[in-house]
Amino acid sequence: MALVKWEPSEGLATLQREMNRLLESFFDGSPWRFGESMSAPAVEVSDTKDTVVVKAQVPGASKEQIQVTVSEGVLTIKGETKAEEKKEEKNYLRREFHYGAFSRTVPLPAGVQGEKATAQLKDGILEITIPKSEEARVKAIPIQVDTLKTRW
């Protein structure tokens, strides 16, 4: 019978691999995937009286690397960021920047005018403003008060 030396760190490495696999399958399709590039930028969608505004975080992306389309009530943001191609002798102590292709689709409310959308990129935030049609704009409705004379 052969004796095998027990290595506690091997069990921890196996546990870590299994946890990573579990988390990857759990977060599949989420904006962040462990060990991979960013797949979908975080967004904020706001509704004002006259417009719908969509803001997306796209750090490190230039306007040439981003494509924005509006079609059939859906806004699509696509792009790709690439790592620097400088080949320097360096040992990274930590690398957390995310590079690669990304895509995000955002459903839009009815009544927006996609053909009149504008986009602006500033400080890593892409802001897309989409005007509403006249019919879709919020209108105040006056309330009539009936003043009947009552006797008590």
GROMACS elastic network, one bead per residue, 0.5 to 0.9 nm:
[ bonds ]
;  ai    aj funct       b0    kb
    6    10     6  0.86343   500
    7    10     6  0.55591   500
    7    11     6  0.72455   500
    8    11     6  0.54282   500
    8    12     6  0.67081   500
    8    13     6  0.89754   500
    9    12     6  0.50076   500
    9    13     6  0.61870   500
    9    14     6  0.86615   500
   10    13     6  0.50922   500
   10    14     6  0.62888   500
   10    15     6  0.86328   500
   11    14     6  0.51455   500
   11    15     6  0.61844   500
   11    16     6  0.86418   500
   12    16     6  0.60778   500
   12    17     6  0.86317   500
   13    16     6  0.50599   500
   13    17     6  0.62615   500
   13    18     6  0.86679   500
   14    17     6  0.51669   500
   14    18     6  0.62351   500
   14    19     6  0.86227   500
   15    18     6  0.51441   500
   15    19     6  0.61066   500
   15    20     6  0.85912   500
   16    19     6  0.50830   500
   16    20     6  0.61138   500
   16    21     6  0.85594   500
   17    20     6  0.51417   500
   17    21     6  0.61666   500
   17    22     6  0.86109   500
   18    21     6  0.50281   500
   18    22     6  0.61085   500
   18    23     6  0.86126   500
   19    23     6  0.60858   500
   19    24     6  0.84617   500
   20    23     6  0.51532   500
   20    24     6  0.60063   500
   20    25     6  0.86017   500
   20    34     6  0.75126   500
   21    24     6  0.51381   500
   21    25     6  0.62713   500
   21    26     6  0.85874   500
   22    25     6  0.53192   500
   22    26     6  0.61240   500
   22    27     6  0.86509   500
   23    27     6  0.59567   500
   23    28     6  0.82465   500
   23    33     6  0.87284   500
   23    34     6  0.78315   500
   24    27     6  0.52921   500
   24    28     6  0.58111   500
   24    33     6  0.63908   500
   24    34     6  0.62212   500
   24    35     6  0.88388   500
   25    28     6  0.51236   500
   25    29     6  0.88779   500
   26    29     6  0.87693   500
   26    30     6  0.88735   500
   27    30     6  0.53111   500
   27    31     6  0.83873   500
   27    32     6  0.76116   500
   27    33     6  0.66966   500
   27    34     6  0.85474   500
   28    31     6  0.86741   500
   28    32     6  0.84831   500
   28    33     6  0.68666   500
   29    32     6  0.80314   500
   29    33     6  0.78153   500
   29    39     6  0.79698   500
   29    40     6  0.85374   500
   30    33     6  0.67643   500
   30    39     6  0.77165   500
   30    40     6  0.73584   500
   31    38     6  0.64536   500
   31    39     6  0.55650   500
   31    41     6  0.62615   500
   31    42     6  0.69449   500
   31   104     6  0.88662   500
   32    36     6  0.78688   500
   32    37     6  0.75560   500
   32    38     6  0.55931   500
   32    39     6  0.64878   500
   32    40     6  0.72805   500
   32    41     6  0.86652   500
   33    36     6  0.54905   500
   33    37     6  0.69480   500
   33    38     6  0.68809   500
   33    39     6  0.74720   500
   34    37     6  0.81415   500
   36    39     6  0.83145   500
   36    98     6  0.76134   500
   36    99     6  0.84397   500
   36   100     6  0.85792   500
   37    97     6  0.84428   500
   37    99     6  0.52234   500
   37   100     6  0.54486   500
   37   101     6  0.74091   500
   37   102     6  0.81522   500
   38    41     6  0.71752   500
   38    98     6  0.56158   500
   38    99     6  0.66067   500
   38   100     6  0.67178   500
   38   101     6  0.71793   500
   38   102     6  0.60850   500
   38   103     6  0.89530   500
   39   100     6  0.78364   500
   39   101     6  0.64518   500
   39   103     6  0.60892   500
   39   104     6  0.79830   500
   40    43     6  0.89599   500
   40    77     6  0.88764   500
   40    78     6  0.86939   500
   40   101     6  0.86682   500
   40   102     6  0.51624   500
   40   103     6  0.50787   500
   40   104     6  0.51845   500
   40   105     6  0.87422   500
   41    56     6  0.60811   500
   41    57     6  0.55170   500
   41    58     6  0.62491   500
   41    77     6  0.87071   500
   41   102     6  0.69987   500
   41   103     6  0.71975   500
   41   104     6  0.65383   500
   42    55     6  0.83488   500
   42    56     6  0.56930   500
   42    57     6  0.55834   500
   42    58     6  0.82464   500
   42   104     6  0.84640   500
   43    54     6  0.67714   500
   43    55     6  0.54165   500
   43    57     6  0.65013   500
   43   104     6  0.86256   500
   43   106     6  0.86509   500
   44    53     6  0.80410   500
   44    54     6  0.56984   500
   44    55     6  0.51289   500
   44    56     6  0.65728   500
   44    57     6  0.89624   500
   45    52     6  0.71438   500
   45    53     6  0.57386   500
   45    55     6  0.64763   500
   45    56     6  0.88290   500
   45   106     6  0.85582   500
   46    51     6  0.84757   500
   46    52     6  0.57993   500
   46    53     6  0.52010   500
   46    54     6  0.64797   500
   46    55     6  0.85324   500
   47    50     6  0.80997   500
   47    51     6  0.62635   500
   47    53     6  0.64243   500
   47    54     6  0.89044   500
   48    51     6  0.52527   500
   48    52     6  0.60781   500
   48    53     6  0.77695   500
   48   137     6  0.88165   500
   48   138     6  0.87965   500
   49    52     6  0.84060   500
   49   132     6  0.82763   500
   49   137     6  0.59193   500
   49   138     6  0.57486   500
   49   139     6  0.85357   500
   50   130     6  0.87172   500
   50   131     6  0.59653   500
   50   132     6  0.55189   500
   50   133     6  0.80886   500
   50   134     6  0.83990   500
   50   136     6  0.84270   500
   50   137     6  0.58230   500
   50   138     6  0.77649   500
   51   112     6  0.76781   500
   51   129     6  0.65351   500
   51   130     6  0.54472   500
   51   132     6  0.51862   500
   51   133     6  0.88299   500
   51   137     6  0.82461   500
   52   108     6  0.80714   500
   52   109     6  0.83021   500
   52   112     6  0.75763   500
   52   128     6  0.82738   500
   52   129     6  0.59802   500
   52   130     6  0.52117   500
   52   131     6  0.63810   500
   52   132     6  0.71249   500
   53   127     6  0.69359   500
   53   128     6  0.56957   500
   53   130     6  0.62792   500
   53   131     6  0.86115   500
   54    75     6  0.89250   500
   54   106     6  0.85619   500
   54   126     6  0.80435   500
   54   127     6  0.57700   500
   54   128     6  0.51236   500
   54   129     6  0.65492   500
   54   130     6  0.82678   500
   55   125     6  0.64817   500
   55   126     6  0.55208   500
   55   128     6  0.63160   500
   55   129     6  0.87341   500
   56    77     6  0.85502   500
   56   124     6  0.84072   500
   56   125     6  0.56627   500
   56   126     6  0.50991   500
   56   127     6  0.65531   500
   56   128     6  0.84351   500
   57   124     6  0.60090   500
   57   126     6  0.64260   500
   58    61     6  0.57410   500
   58    62     6  0.85969   500
   58    66     6  0.88382   500
   58    79     6  0.88469   500
   58    81     6  0.89342   500
   58   121     6  0.88485   500
   58   123     6  0.88855   500
   58   124     6  0.51013   500
   58   125     6  0.58378   500
   58   126     6  0.66718   500
   59    62     6  0.86284   500
   59    81     6  0.87607   500
   59   123     6  0.75545   500
   59   125     6  0.70915   500
   60    81     6  0.67087   500
   60    82     6  0.87447   500
   60    99     6  0.89430   500
   60   123     6  0.88549   500
   60   124     6  0.63882   500
   61    64     6  0.80181   500
   61    65     6  0.59945   500
   61    66     6  0.70844   500
   61    79     6  0.77825   500
   61    80     6  0.71782   500
   61    81     6  0.56625   500
   61    82     6  0.86283   500
   61   124     6  0.69791   500
   62    65     6  0.53248   500
   62    66     6  0.68395   500
   62    81     6  0.83330   500
   62   121     6  0.79475   500
   62   124     6  0.83789   500
   63    66     6  0.53332   500
   63    67     6  0.79792   500
   63   120     6  0.86286   500
   63   121     6  0.68012   500
   63   126     6  0.89205   500
   64    67     6  0.78558   500
   64    79     6  0.87433   500
   65    78     6  0.83304   500
   65    79     6  0.53051   500
   65    80     6  0.57897   500
   65    81     6  0.69642   500
   66    77     6  0.70588   500
   66    78     6  0.57330   500
   66    80     6  0.70249   500
   67    76     6  0.80140   500
   67    77     6  0.58439   500
   67    78     6  0.51557   500
   67    79     6  0.60331   500
   68    75     6  0.72825   500
   68    76     6  0.57391   500
   68    78     6  0.65402   500
   68    79     6  0.87724   500
   68   119     6  0.81049   500
   68   128     6  0.86865   500
   69    74     6  0.81986   500
   69    75     6  0.58264   500
   69    76     6  0.52505   500
   69    77     6  0.67376   500
   69    78     6  0.86836   500
   69   114     6  0.84542   500
   70    73     6  0.68660   500
   70    74     6  0.56517   500
   70    76     6  0.63320   500
   70   114     6  0.54881   500
   70   115     6  0.74584   500
   70   117     6  0.80806   500
   71    74     6  0.54230   500
   71    75     6  0.66483   500
   71    76     6  0.81988   500
   71   114     6  0.71111   500
   71   115     6  0.88244   500
   72    75     6  0.85573   500
   72   108     6  0.88708   500
   72   114     6  0.85430   500
   73   106     6  0.86686   500
   73   107     6  0.60731   500
   73   108     6  0.51052   500
   73   109     6  0.68808   500
   73   110     6  0.68207   500
   73   111     6  0.86412   500
   73   112     6  0.77339   500
   73   114     6  0.77999   500
   74   105     6  0.65701   500
   74   106     6  0.56708   500
   74   108     6  0.54895   500
   74   109     6  0.87611   500
   74   114     6  0.89221   500
   75   104     6  0.81882   500
   75   105     6  0.55664   500
   75   106     6  0.50688   500
   75   107     6  0.62850   500
   75   108     6  0.67835   500
   75   114     6  0.84167   500
   76   103     6  0.72331   500
   76   104     6  0.57503   500
   76   106     6  0.64108   500
   76   107     6  0.87803   500
   77   102     6  0.80794   500
   77   103     6  0.55776   500
   77   104     6  0.52226   500
   77   105     6  0.63719   500
   77   106     6  0.84573   500
   78   101     6  0.75650   500
   78   102     6  0.57222   500
   78   104     6  0.65612   500
   78   105     6  0.86680   500
   79   100     6  0.83398   500
   79   101     6  0.57170   500
   79   102     6  0.54116   500
   79   103     6  0.65188   500
   80    99     6  0.72712   500
   80   100     6  0.52017   500
   80   102     6  0.58785   500
   80   103     6  0.86576   500
   81    98     6  0.80382   500
   81    99     6  0.51119   500
   81   100     6  0.52213   500
   81   101     6  0.65434   500
   81   102     6  0.82597   500
   82    85     6  0.84405   500
   82    98     6  0.86900   500
   82    99     6  0.52886   500
   82   100     6  0.59521   500
   82   101     6  0.85515   500
   83    86     6  0.88945   500
   83    97     6  0.86527   500
   83    98     6  0.84576   500
   83    99     6  0.60925   500
   83   100     6  0.82655   500
   84    87     6  0.84666   500
   87    90     6  0.87344   500
   91    94     6  0.89830   500
   92    95     6  0.65520   500
   95    98     6  0.86336   500
   99   102     6  0.88343   500
  108   111     6  0.87169   500
  108   112     6  0.74378   500
  109   112     6  0.67291   500
  110   132     6  0.86450   500
  110   136     6  0.74324   500
  111   131     6  0.88281   500
  111   132     6  0.57408   500
  111   133     6  0.54631   500
  111   134     6  0.82688   500
  111   135     6  0.71140   500
  111   136     6  0.50602   500
  111   137     6  0.82535   500
  112   115     6  0.89211   500
  112   116     6  0.88675   500
  112   117     6  0.89312   500
  112   130     6  0.64204   500
  112   131     6  0.58467   500
  112   133     6  0.57198   500
  112   136     6  0.73853   500
  113   116     6  0.56315   500
  113   117     6  0.69367   500
  113   130     6  0.63320   500
  113   131     6  0.56281   500
  113   132     6  0.56826   500
  113   133     6  0.60830   500
  114   117     6  0.52664   500
  114   118     6  0.89877   500
  114   130     6  0.61783   500
  114   131     6  0.76017   500
  114   132     6  0.87313   500
  115   118     6  0.88760   500
  115   130     6  0.84397   500
  116   129     6  0.86638   500
  116   130     6  0.65314   500
  116   131     6  0.67085   500
  117   128     6  0.67761   500
  117   129     6  0.55778   500
  117   131     6  0.66291   500
  118   127     6  0.82397   500
  118   128     6  0.56283   500
  118   129     6  0.53517   500
  118   130     6  0.66269   500
  118   131     6  0.89505   500
  119   126     6  0.68992   500
  119   127     6  0.55623   500
  119   129     6  0.63857   500
  119   130     6  0.88405   500
  120   125     6  0.82069   500
  120   126     6  0.57575   500
  120   127     6  0.52409   500
  120   128     6  0.65087   500
  120   129     6  0.86194   500
  121   124     6  0.66834   500
  121   125     6  0.57138   500
  121   127     6  0.63112   500
  121   128     6  0.88006   500
  122   125     6  0.54036   500
  122   126     6  0.65627   500
  122   127     6  0.81155   500
  123   126     6  0.83972   500
  132   135     6  0.79473   500
  132   136     6  0.58799   500
  132   137     6  0.61563   500
  133   136     6  0.52681   500
  133   137     6  0.65158   500
  134   137     6  0.54551   500
  134   138     6  0.87976   500
  135   138     6  0.82650   500
  136   139     6  0.88116   500
